[in-house]
């Protein structure tokens, strides 16, 4: 664990859940696969340590059952403020899914990611948040 970051019972290397985990100077969170049916559902929720995180977000989804006109994606909030909203166009989702999204998050920031699906079909979604801690 990096200096100044407390150990929590959820800080294990192979886990899924909403919390941020640590391994050395790396931080990560994996949502696991979540079925989203015509709703907005929280997938990650944590507060960053007293260090800046340079991270990559990868969003994946299974389009089985995907219908024309359906909108899926994710939202990112920092300290309750909307920062990223990828819900809508297929090009946005495809680019984030294929290439990932690079972000810098300041110390002591509340981070929340939500999955969004505007249709009744269950779409399987997952998110990987991986980053490095910096002073």
Secondary structure, DSSP 8 states (H G I E B T S, - for coil): --TT----TT--SS--SSS-EEETTEEEEE---EEE-SEEEEEEEEE--SSEEEEEEEEEE--TT--TT--EEEEEEETTEEEEE--S-HHHHHHHHHH-EEEEE-TT-EEEEEEEE-SSS-EEEEEEEEEEEE-
